[in-house]
Amino acid sequence: MEGLDETDREILDLLMVDASRSIAEIARELGMPRPTVQYRVQKMRERGVIKSIKAIPDFGKLGKPVTAFVLVNFLPNPDVSQRELAEKISKLAGVHEVHVISGEWDLLLKVRAGSMEELGRMVIDKLRAMKGVGHTVTCASFTAVRE
């Protein structure tokens, strides 16, 4: 983490565990003045070290208890590039992450669904029907130890 001192790292670590904590709480825990912590957080945001602060919902309580990872092979196609395909896939309902990866597979997706049947419909009826999608492998997650 270039350009960050130990204090910045401590602040960042606390925010990564729970970004809902107030600047005042973080300052108290680190024994620092609140304006100093606020200044450091603002500087990390300006430098792009902190890209965003997000709420992480409990997807089970939102009716999406199934999490799966889908590996996708890109099938070269004159109608769509691999990057264009990744962008189109990212717009599918239920797709939460799309990564262009190296190795045997070309794309890695993180998807959430209400049931295995819903997941199957998304993969079979929507994903596999897209131009540029070769074959896929879907791996359902039993539990998330850390996200």
Rosetta silent file (secondary structure, phi, psi, omega in degrees, C-alpha in Angstrom):
SEQUENCE: MEGLDETDREILDLLMVDASRSIAEIARELGMPRPTVQYRVQKMRERGVIKSIKAIPDFGKLGKPVTAFVLVNFLPNPDVSQRELAEKISKLAGVHEVHVISGEWDLLLKVRAGSMEELGRMVIDKLRAMKGVGHTVTCASFTAVRE
SCORE:     score description
SCORE:     0.000 S_00000001
   1 L     0.000   82.019 -176.682    0.000    0.000    0.000 S_00000001
   2 L   -59.851  134.423  176.078    2.248    2.664   -1.379 S_00000001
   3 L    81.902    2.568  177.894    2.045    6.060    0.281 S_00000001
   4 L  -106.107  134.270  174.521    0.131    4.880    3.348 S_00000001
   5 L   -91.640 -179.332 -176.290    1.647    5.036    6.782 S_00000001
   6 H   -60.548  -37.830  179.797    0.765    2.733    9.669 S_00000001
   7 H   -65.379  -43.546  176.827   -2.016    5.059   10.892 S_00000001
   8 H   -59.862  -41.815 -179.695   -3.669    5.143    7.455 S_00000001
   9 H   -63.426  -40.740  178.919   -3.518    1.345    7.345 S_00000001
  10 H   -63.735  -43.886  178.337   -5.140    1.069   10.795 S_00000001
  11 H   -61.992  -46.547 -179.653   -7.950    3.430    9.759 S_00000001
  12 H   -61.926  -42.279  177.770   -8.449    1.545    6.506 S_00000001
  13 H   -59.172  -44.129  179.870   -8.503   -1.817    8.303 S_00000001
  14 H   -64.992  -40.159  178.824  -11.218   -0.589   10.671 S_00000001
  15 H   -67.874  -34.622 -179.956  -13.301    0.783    7.778 S_00000001
  16 H   -68.825  -30.580  177.749  -12.956   -2.475    5.827 S_00000001
  17 H   -75.681  -42.918 -178.987  -14.349   -4.429    8.783 S_00000001
  18 L  -155.085   94.855 -177.720  -17.256   -2.025    9.381 S_00000001
  19 L   -72.870   -7.006  179.471  -17.584    1.106    7.257 S_00000001
  20 L   -82.102   -9.250  178.832  -20.679    2.178    9.192 S_00000001
  21 L   -66.192  142.715 -179.077  -18.548    3.157   12.173 S_00000001
  22 L   -76.598  159.329  176.285  -18.352    6.884   12.696 S_00000001
  23 H   -59.586  -37.783  179.908  -15.148    8.851   12.363 S_00000001
  24 H   -62.866  -41.970  178.154  -15.504    9.698   16.069 S_00000001
  25 H   -62.630  -44.265  179.786  -15.614    5.972   17.007 S_00000001
  26 H   -63.446  -43.182  179.650  -12.533    5.233   14.927 S_00000001
  27 H   -60.717  -44.034  178.460  -10.720    8.225   16.416 S_00000001
  28 H   -61.246  -45.959 -177.803  -11.543    7.049   19.957 S_00000001
  29 H   -62.602  -36.552 -178.652  -10.366    3.507   19.234 S_00000001
  30 H   -90.644   -4.972 -179.816   -7.069    4.749   17.779 S_00000001
  31 L    67.774   39.710 -177.727   -6.618    7.480   20.386 S_00000001
  32 L  -123.525  158.577  174.011   -6.526   10.219   17.759 S_00000001
  33 L   -67.729  141.105  179.566   -8.349   13.522   17.280 S_00000001
  34 H   -55.637  -44.599 -179.384  -11.505   13.177   15.159 S_00000001
  35 H   -61.408  -31.430  178.878  -10.428   15.893   12.645 S_00000001
  36 H   -67.255  -44.089  179.118   -7.158   14.022   12.014 S_00000001
  37 H   -64.978  -44.175 -179.963   -8.984   10.779   11.204 S_00000001
  38 H   -60.190  -42.733  178.687  -11.489   12.637    9.033 S_00000001
  39 H   -61.903  -44.873 -178.707   -8.647   14.343    7.133 S_00000001
  40 H   -64.897  -41.400  177.756   -6.847   11.037    6.568 S_00000001
  41 H   -62.610  -45.086  179.991  -10.027    9.316    5.309 S_00000001
  42 H   -61.091  -42.232  178.841  -10.702   12.223    2.956 S_00000001
  43 H   -64.332  -39.734  177.981   -7.129   12.081    1.600 S_00000001
  44 H   -65.666  -34.875  176.817   -7.421    8.318    1.011 S_00000001
  45 H   -67.882  -45.158 -179.585  -10.660    8.935   -0.905 S_00000001
  46 H   -61.741  -36.299 -179.420   -9.101   11.702   -2.994 S_00000001
  47 L   -82.372   -5.688  178.801   -6.116    9.475   -3.856 S_00000001
  48 L    83.452    7.421  176.301   -8.419    6.601   -4.814 S_00000001
  49 L   -66.649  -42.665  173.175   -7.207    4.315   -2.014 S_00000001
  50 L  -101.123  110.161 -178.040  -10.815    4.196   -0.788 S_00000001
  51 L   -79.518  -40.946  178.993  -12.938    3.715   -3.914 S_00000001
  52 L  -166.194  164.138  175.556  -16.304    3.647   -2.175 S_00000001
  53 L  -120.428  122.089 -171.148  -18.049    2.792    1.056 S_00000001
  54 L  -124.176  155.567  169.725  -20.900    0.325    0.586 S_00000001
  55 L   -86.909  137.031  177.277  -23.623   -1.397    2.517 S_00000001
  56 L  -111.847  104.617 -176.643  -23.326   -5.194    2.374 S_00000001
  57 L   -76.277  163.336  170.019  -26.798   -6.681    2.716 S_00000001
  58 L   -87.198  100.975 -173.994  -27.762  -10.079    4.023 S_00000001
  59 H   -64.812  -27.800  175.594  -28.874  -11.524    0.701 S_00000001
  60 H   -60.408  -40.214  179.386  -30.724  -14.380    2.398 S_00000001
  61 H   -74.202  -14.088  177.599  -33.019  -11.838    4.045 S_00000001
  62 H   -99.056   11.363  177.998  -33.547  -10.225    0.637 S_00000001
  63 L    81.345   17.181  179.143  -34.749  -13.479   -0.908 S_00000001
  64 L  -127.650   65.882 -175.048  -31.444  -14.321   -2.624 S_00000001
  65 L   -78.179  -12.441 -176.743  -29.907  -17.040   -0.434 S_00000001
  66 E   -94.628  123.634  174.772  -28.086  -18.865   -3.267 S_00000001
  67 E  -116.918  135.896  178.886  -24.575  -17.702   -4.158 S_00000001
  68 E  -143.434  158.450  174.908  -22.633  -19.287   -6.988 S_00000001
  69 E  -116.145  132.619 -177.231  -19.524  -18.700   -9.016 S_00000001
  70 E  -119.886  123.945  174.134  -19.703  -19.283  -12.741 S_00000001
  71 E   -93.459  135.731 -175.790  -16.657  -19.865  -14.915 S_00000001
  72 E  -128.588  132.782  170.085  -17.162  -18.897  -18.559 S_00000001
  73 E   -93.998  132.702  176.097  -15.128  -19.685  -21.665 S_00000001
  74 E   -82.411  130.840  177.093  -15.218  -16.968  -24.297 S_00000001
  75 L  -102.718  108.785 -177.866  -16.032  -18.235  -27.772 S_00000001
  76 L   -49.608  134.351 -171.487  -14.366  -15.876  -30.285 S_00000001
  77 E  -150.444  134.271  179.650  -17.100  -14.198  -32.259 S_00000001
  78 L   -68.243  -15.751 -177.518  -17.076  -11.323  -34.800 S_00000001
  79 L   -86.832  -18.078 -175.054  -20.172   -9.836  -33.129 S_00000001
  80 E  -153.114  136.568  175.127  -18.724   -9.386  -29.641 S_00000001
  81 L   -88.223  168.126  179.110  -15.308   -9.000  -28.008 S_00000001
  82 H   -61.962  -40.962  178.955  -14.434  -10.581  -24.689 S_00000001
  83 H   -65.732  -40.824  177.722  -14.597   -7.190  -22.968 S_00000001
  84 H   -63.618  -41.239  177.717  -17.989   -6.427  -24.549 S_00000001
  85 H   -61.273  -45.421  179.173  -19.282   -9.812  -23.428 S_00000001
  86 H   -58.151  -41.684  179.499  -18.080   -9.159  -19.867 S_00000001
  87 H   -65.403  -42.608  179.051  -19.886   -5.806  -19.902 S_00000001
  88 H   -65.222  -42.058  178.623  -23.127   -7.373  -21.205 S_00000001
  89 H   -62.050  -37.407 -177.592  -22.977  -10.149  -18.615 S_00000001
  90 H   -62.631  -18.409 -179.471  -22.492   -7.566  -15.860 S_00000001
  91 L   -90.993   -6.231  178.457  -25.932   -6.164  -16.692 S_00000001
  92 L   -68.885  139.375  176.867  -27.768   -9.479  -16.161 S_00000001
  93 L   -59.883  133.357  178.151  -30.045   -9.556  -13.121 S_00000001
  94 L    94.414  -14.346  178.939  -28.375  -11.463  -10.296 S_00000001
  95 E   -85.529  120.433 -176.771  -24.810  -10.949  -11.520 S_00000001
  96 E  -104.457  -26.090  178.079  -22.860   -9.165   -8.785 S_00000001
  97 E  -145.447  144.541  173.655  -19.289   -9.440  -10.025 S_00000001
  98 E  -135.501  123.615  179.531  -17.620  -10.094  -13.366 S_00000001
  99 E  -121.642  132.643  170.930  -13.875  -10.673  -13.573 S_00000001
 100 E   -87.786  121.686 -171.004  -11.802  -11.148  -16.725 S_00000001
 101 L  -123.527  167.890  176.521   -9.290  -13.778  -15.637 S_00000001
 102 L  -100.582  166.622  177.218   -6.277  -15.673  -16.912 S_00000001
 103 L   104.844 -155.502 -175.901   -5.883  -19.404  -17.247 S_00000001
 104 L   -65.330  -29.040 -178.676   -8.194  -22.076  -18.604 S_00000001
 105 L  -108.252  158.275 -176.423  -11.287  -19.878  -18.128 S_00000001
 106 L  -104.950  -31.358 -178.775  -11.896  -16.355  -19.422 S_00000001
 107 E  -134.635  146.387  173.914  -14.509  -14.915  -17.054 S_00000001
 108 E  -125.389  124.963 -179.144  -15.445  -15.485  -13.427 S_00000001
 109 E  -115.214  145.183  169.253  -18.895  -14.399  -12.254 S_00000001
 110 E  -112.474  122.041 -177.006  -20.376  -14.115   -8.793 S_00000001
 111 E  -126.143  154.267  177.330  -24.135  -14.525   -8.943 S_00000001
 112 E  -129.920  142.280 -178.083  -26.967  -14.554   -6.440 S_00000001
 113 E  -146.222  164.987  179.166  -30.373  -16.143   -6.851 S_00000001
 114 L   -78.708  -22.286 -179.199  -33.505  -16.989   -4.925 S_00000001
 115 L  -160.297  168.730  175.617  -33.186  -20.716   -5.597 S_00000001
 116 H   -64.786  -35.049  178.201  -31.132  -23.267   -7.490 S_00000001
 117 H   -63.025  -43.688  177.728  -33.893  -23.317  -10.104 S_00000001
 118 H   -63.315  -42.245  176.857  -33.616  -19.548  -10.569 S_00000001
 119 H   -59.562  -45.256  178.772  -29.841  -19.863  -10.818 S_00000001
 120 H   -59.680  -43.038  178.562  -30.267  -22.586  -13.444 S_00000001
 121 H   -62.594  -40.617  179.508  -32.627  -20.430  -15.505 S_00000001
 122 H   -64.294  -46.415 -177.722  -30.164  -17.539  -15.420 S_00000001
 123 H   -69.277  -49.539 -173.923  -27.210  -19.698  -16.487 S_00000001
 124 H   -74.748  -49.101 -172.087  -29.023  -21.868  -19.065 S_00000001
 125 H   -84.614  -30.754 -176.820  -31.569  -19.463  -20.524 S_00000001
 126 H  -105.520  -57.305 -174.785  -29.753  -16.145  -20.328 S_00000001
 127 H   -63.654  -53.912 -176.393  -26.003  -16.600  -19.942 S_00000001
 128 L   -67.591  -16.324  178.685  -25.492  -19.562  -22.287 S_00000001
 129 L   -83.898   -8.275 -176.900  -27.726  -17.891  -24.906 S_00000001
 130 L   -78.710  137.827  176.636  -25.386  -14.899  -25.200 S_00000001
 131 L   -63.379  130.654  179.930  -23.159  -14.625  -28.262 S_00000001
 132 L   103.334  -13.353  178.390  -19.576  -15.270  -27.235 S_00000001
 133 E   -87.110  119.994  174.712  -20.352  -17.626  -24.360 S_00000001
 134 E   -84.512 -114.002  177.003  -18.735  -21.016  -24.902 S_00000001
 135 E  -104.618  163.619 -176.754  -19.160  -23.454  -22.071 S_00000001
 136 E  -131.927  157.757  170.194  -19.702  -22.728  -18.388 S_00000001
 137 E  -132.885  128.699 -179.156  -19.146  -24.370  -15.031 S_00000001
 138 E  -110.186  128.211  179.288  -21.272  -23.324  -12.072 S_00000001
 139 E  -119.016  111.460  178.854  -20.039  -23.811   -8.505 S_00000001
 140 E   -77.495  142.697  178.302  -22.607  -23.225   -5.766 S_00000001
 141 L   -91.752  128.249  176.582  -21.328  -21.823   -2.476 S_00000001
 142 L   -74.788  -43.663  179.591  -22.305  -23.762    0.650 S_00000001
 143 L  -159.753  150.972  175.961  -21.368  -20.908    2.975 S_00000001
 144 L  -100.091  118.394  177.439  -19.314  -17.734    2.912 S_00000001
 145 L   -79.964  -38.917  177.071  -16.635  -17.697    5.584 S_00000001
 146 L  -153.184  131.861  176.237  -15.507  -14.209    4.559 S_00000001
 147 L  -119.674    0.000    0.000  -16.705  -11.878    1.823 S_00000001
